[in-house]
Amino acid sequence: MKWYLLQTKPNGHVTACDNLRRQGFDVFLPLIIKTIKKNGNFLDTKAPLFSGYLFMGSSIYPIPWKSVNGTRGISKAVTLDGVYRSIHTHIIKGLQQRCDEQGLF
């Protein structure tokens, strides 16, 4: 399995995760607890660890990038010099080991 970094649209991480999973991809979205103030009250909410980004895992080759980039909630796949490059698996596994079963970091 290879992992790739995708940029999400503003507040589109939940929609993007659902739609990528529906297409058969694995999704990893590490979360943190963030305290916000709403109507004078402090609330704890879950927010992405890397705001605006998520990781997509795929064993499909070749990956249908046109479909991925057109997924609802996704802005674009992150490239280096216009080439889609995978992230080392040990980085993803290291992040996953630090998360609980709900994905909280």
C-alpha positions as CSV (number, residue, x, y, z in Angstrom):
1,M,0.0,0.0,0.0
2,K,1.3,3.4,-0.9
3,W,0.1,6.6,0.9
4,Y,-0.3,10.1,-0.7
5,L,-1.0,13.5,0.7
6,L,-4.2,15.2,-0.4
7,Q,-5.3,18.8,0.2
8,T,-8.9,19.2,1.3
9,K,-11.3,22.0,0.7
10,P,-12.1,24.2,3.7
11,N,-14.1,22.1,6.2
12,G,-14.3,19.3,3.6
13,H,-12.3,16.6,5.4
14,V,-15.4,14.6,6.5
15,T,-16.9,14.7,3.0
16,A,-13.6,13.8,1.4
17,C,-13.0,10.8,3.7
18,D,-16.5,9.4,3.0
19,N,-16.1,9.8,-0.8
20,L,-12.6,8.4,-1.0
21,R,-13.7,5.4,1.0
22,R,-16.6,4.9,-1.3
23,Q,-14.1,4.8,-4.2
24,G,-12.2,2.0,-2.5
25,F,-9.3,4.0,-1.0
26,D,-8.0,3.9,2.6
27,V,-8.1,7.2,4.4
28,F,-6.0,8.3,7.4
29,L,-7.0,11.5,9.1
30,P,-5.3,12.0,12.4
31,L,-7.4,14.2,14.8
32,I,-6.7,16.3,17.9
33,I,-9.0,17.8,20.5
34,K,-9.3,21.5,20.0
35,T,-11.0,23.8,22.5
36,I,-13.1,26.5,20.9
37,K,-15.3,29.3,22.4
38,K,-18.9,29.3,21.2
39,N,-21.6,31.5,22.6
40,G,-19.4,32.3,25.6
41,N,-18.9,28.6,26.4
42,F,-15.7,26.5,25.8
43,L,-16.3,23.4,23.8
44,D,-13.9,20.5,23.0
45,T,-14.1,19.5,19.3
46,K,-12.2,17.1,17.1
47,A,-10.1,18.8,14.4
48,P,-7.6,17.5,11.9
49,L,-4.0,17.3,13.2
50,F,-2.8,18.7,9.8
51,S,-5.5,21.3,9.0
52,G,-6.5,21.1,5.4
53,Y,-4.8,17.7,4.6
54,L,-5.4,14.0,4.8
55,F,-3.6,10.9,3.8
56,M,-5.0,8.5,1.1
57,G,-3.7,4.9,0.9
58,S,-4.0,2.8,-2.2
59,S,-2.8,-0.5,-3.6
60,I,-4.4,0.3,-7.0
61,Y,-2.0,0.9,-9.8
62,P,-2.2,3.2,-11.7
63,I,-4.2,5.5,-9.4
64,P,-7.0,7.3,-11.2
65,W,-5.7,10.8,-10.3
66,K,-8.4,12.6,-12.3
67,S,-11.0,10.8,-10.2
68,V,-9.2,11.5,-6.9
69,N,-8.7,15.2,-7.7
70,G,-12.4,15.4,-8.7
71,T,-13.6,13.9,-5.5
72,R,-16.0,16.0,-3.5
73,G,-14.2,17.6,-0.6
74,I,-10.7,17.3,-2.2
75,S,-9.0,20.4,-3.5
76,K,-6.0,18.5,-5.1
77,A,-3.4,15.8,-4.6
78,V,-0.1,17.2,-3.4
79,T,2.7,16.8,-6.0
80,L,6.4,17.5,-6.2
81,D,7.4,19.0,-9.5
82,G,4.1,17.9,-11.0
83,V,4.7,14.2,-10.0
84,Y,2.5,12.3,-7.6
85,R,4.9,11.0,-5.0
86,S,4.1,8.6,-2.2
87,I,4.9,9.1,1.4
88,H,7.2,6.6,3.2
89,T,5.0,4.0,4.9
90,H,7.0,4.2,8.2
91,I,5.9,7.8,8.5
92,I,2.2,6.9,8.2
93,K,2.7,3.8,10.5
94,G,4.4,6.1,13.1
95,L,1.5,8.5,13.1
96,Q,-1.1,5.6,13.3
97,Q,0.7,4.1,16.3
98,R,0.3,7.4,18.1
99,C,-3.4,7.5,17.4
100,D,-6.1,5.7,19.4
101,E,-8.9,3.7,17.7
102,Q,-10.9,6.9,17.0
103,G,-7.9,8.5,15.2
104,L,-7.1,10.9,18.1
105,F,-3.5,11.8,18.2
